[in-house]
Amino acid sequence: MSDLNTDKLFVKLLAKNERHIRSFVRSTGMDWNATDEISQSVALIMWKKWKQFEVGSDFMKWARSIARFEILKYRRNLSRNRLVFNKDLIELLAKSSEDVEADFSSQDYTESLQLCIDRLPQKSKKIIEMVYQSEKTIKQIAEEIGKSATSLYKTVDRIRKKLKFCIESRLSAM
């Protein structure tokens, strides 16, 4: 596989799993700022080590192992703070998060998302398709459908919230 294709694969896999990586980091007791910082570090390290990744193996398993080390490194740097969890608790939280995540594969999320999109009203479905599948900017799409960009952002946000609720409902029923 050419370097360009493997680079595109990395971007695709990271985009697909970024939410899961952030959830994993957050599940270890990190606040939102620490979660942002650690998740960015994880993505950067993954990019630097991308050539070492064996294409076809479990991307999330690789990401979680890197995240675990970054969480521990972050905690070490904060060790002077008395309110920091100890290493054993972090490991326990990380393991618990892996177990929960293992129950729902990326395929479960993707299937749930597709079913939830299919249940949207036609107008909402069209907006989602235009925003996420076209090369147009939000401003261009807003002009095309006769809305302001701000109004379109709000509409997309409402649709995304509906999709999130639908996906979470489907996954919790599994």
Secondary structure per residue as TSV (DSSP state, phi and psi in degrees):
chain	resnum	aa	ss	phi	psi
A	1	M	-	360.0	136.0
A	2	S	-	-70.6	160.5
A	3	D	H	-58.9	-39.7
A	4	L	H	-62.6	-43.2
A	5	N	H	-67.2	-39.8
A	6	T	H	-69.9	-34.2
A	7	D	H	-64.4	-42.1
A	8	K	H	-64.0	-38.2
A	9	L	H	-63.2	-42.2
A	10	F	H	-58.9	-49.6
A	11	V	H	-59.9	-42.2
A	12	K	H	-63.6	-47.2
A	13	L	H	-66.7	-39.6
A	14	L	H	-65.5	-45.3
A	15	A	H	-61.3	-40.6
A	16	K	H	-68.0	-32.3
A	17	N	H	-110.7	-0.3
A	18	E	H	-56.9	-42.6
A	19	R	H	-61.2	-38.6
A	20	H	H	-69.3	-38.2
A	21	I	H	-63.3	-47.2
A	22	R	H	-61.9	-40.8
A	23	S	H	-63.0	-41.4
A	24	F	H	-61.0	-47.8
A	25	V	H	-62.1	-45.6
A	26	R	H	-63.4	-34.7
A	27	S	H	-67.2	-13.1
A	28	T	T	-89.7	10.9
A	29	G	T	95.1	10.3
A	30	M	-	-76.3	146.4
A	31	D	-	-78.4	176.0
A	32	W	H	-64.5	-38.6
A	33	N	H	-65.4	-44.6
A	34	A	H	-64.4	-39.3
A	35	T	H	-59.7	-44.7
A	36	D	H	-60.1	-49.4
A	37	E	H	-62.3	-46.5
A	38	I	H	-67.9	-42.3
A	39	S	H	-61.5	-38.7
A	40	Q	H	-65.4	-41.5
A	41	S	H	-62.8	-42.0
A	42	V	H	-61.0	-46.8
A	43	A	H	-61.4	-41.9
A	44	L	H	-64.5	-44.5
A	45	I	H	-65.2	-41.3
A	46	M	H	-60.7	-41.0
A	47	W	H	-62.9	-45.1
A	48	K	H	-64.4	-32.3
A	49	K	T	-100.1	9.5
A	50	W	G	-55.4	-37.0
A	51	K	G	-64.4	-22.5
A	52	Q	G	-83.8	-16.6
A	53	F	S	-72.3	135.3
A	54	E	-	-90.0	107.0
A	55	V	T	-56.6	131.9
A	56	G	T	102.9	-16.8
A	57	S	S	-84.7	179.1
A	58	D	-	-75.1	104.6
A	59	F	H	-61.8	-43.8
A	60	M	H	-67.5	-35.5
A	61	K	H	-62.1	-43.4
A	62	W	H	-62.7	-45.2
A	63	A	H	-63.3	-42.2
A	64	R	H	-64.6	-37.8
A	65	S	H	-66.4	-40.2
A	66	I	H	-66.7	-42.2
A	67	A	H	-61.3	-42.2
A	68	R	H	-57.9	-45.3
A	69	F	H	-64.8	-39.4
A	70	E	H	-67.7	-36.6
A	71	I	H	-63.1	-45.6
A	72	L	H	-63.6	-40.7
A	73	K	H	-63.2	-42.8
A	74	Y	H	-62.7	-44.3
A	75	R	H	-63.3	-39.9
A	76	R	H	-59.0	-41.8
A	77	N	H	-66.9	-23.8
A	78	L	T	-99.0	7.2
A	79	S	T	-58.4	-18.7
A	80	R	T	-73.0	-17.9
A	81	N	S	-80.9	126.4
A	82	R	T	-71.3	-14.0
A	83	L	T	-95.2	20.7
A	84	V	-	-90.7	135.6
A	85	F	-	-65.8	149.0
A	86	N	-	-80.6	167.6
A	87	K	H	-58.8	-40.5
A	88	D	H	-63.4	-40.0
A	89	L	H	-67.2	-39.9
A	90	I	H	-61.0	-44.2
A	91	E	H	-62.4	-41.4
A	92	L	H	-63.5	-45.5
A	93	L	H	-63.5	-41.7
A	94	A	H	-63.3	-44.4
A	95	K	H	-62.7	-43.5
A	96	S	H	-60.5	-42.6
A	97	S	H	-64.1	-41.0
A	98	E	H	-61.5	-41.9
A	99	D	H	-62.7	-43.7
A	100	V	H	-65.6	-44.7
A	101	E	H	-65.3	-33.0
A	102	A	H	-62.9	-26.9
A	103	D	H	-67.2	-28.6
A	104	F	S	-122.1	108.9
A	105	S	-	-80.4	168.1
A	106	S	H	-60.2	-31.7
A	107	Q	H	-66.4	-38.3
A	108	D	H	-59.6	-44.1
A	109	Y	H	-62.5	-46.1
A	110	T	H	-63.1	-44.8
A	111	E	H	-63.5	-42.5
A	112	S	H	-63.3	-43.2
A	113	L	H	-59.4	-46.3
A	114	Q	H	-62.8	-43.0
A	115	L	H	-63.7	-40.1
A	116	C	H	-68.4	-38.6
A	117	I	H	-63.5	-41.8
A	118	D	H	-61.0	-27.3
A	119	R	T	-85.4	-8.5
A	120	L	S	-67.9	151.8
A	121	P	-	-59.7	151.4
A	122	Q	H	-54.2	-41.1
A	123	K	H	-63.3	-43.0
A	124	S	H	-66.3	-41.3
A	125	K	H	-61.7	-41.8
A	126	K	H	-64.6	-41.0
A	127	I	H	-63.6	-45.4
A	128	I	H	-60.7	-44.1
A	129	E	H	-61.5	-43.5
A	130	M	H	-64.6	-41.1
A	131	V	H	-71.3	-42.3
A	132	Y	H	-99.4	-13.8
A	133	Q	H	-116.7	-4.3
A	134	S	S	-104.4	167.8
A	135	E	S	-91.0	3.3
A	136	K	-	-82.4	155.0
A	137	T	-	-81.0	165.2
A	138	I	H	-58.4	-41.7
A	139	K	H	-60.9	-43.4
A	140	Q	H	-64.0	-43.7
A	141	I	H	-64.6	-43.4
A	142	A	H	-58.8	-44.9
A	143	E	H	-62.2	-40.9
A	144	E	H	-62.5	-36.7
A	145	I	H	-100.3	4.1
A	146	G	T	78.5	35.1
A	147	K	-	-126.1	163.4
A	148	S	-	-81.1	159.0
A	149	A	H	-60.0	-41.1
A	150	T	H	-61.1	-44.0
A	151	S	H	-63.1	-40.7
A	152	L	H	-65.6	-42.5
A	153	Y	H	-57.0	-43.5
A	154	K	H	-65.8	-40.8
A	155	T	H	-62.9	-46.6
A	156	V	H	-61.8	-40.1
A	157	D	H	-61.9	-43.2
A	158	R	H	-63.1	-42.1
A	159	I	H	-64.4	-42.8
A	160	R	H	-62.4	-39.1
A	161	K	H	-64.2	-40.6
A	162	K	H	-62.6	-43.5
A	163	L	H	-63.8	-42.3
A	164	K	H	-60.6	-46.5
A	165	F	H	-61.9	-43.5
A	166	C	H	-62.1	-46.5
A	167	I	H	-63.0	-47.0
A	168	E	H	-61.3	-39.6
A	169	S	H	-63.5	-44.7
A	170	R	H	-64.7	-44.0
A	171	L	H	-67.7	-36.1
A	172	S	H	-71.6	-20.7
A	173	A	T	-83.1	-10.7
A	174	M	-	-75.9	360.0
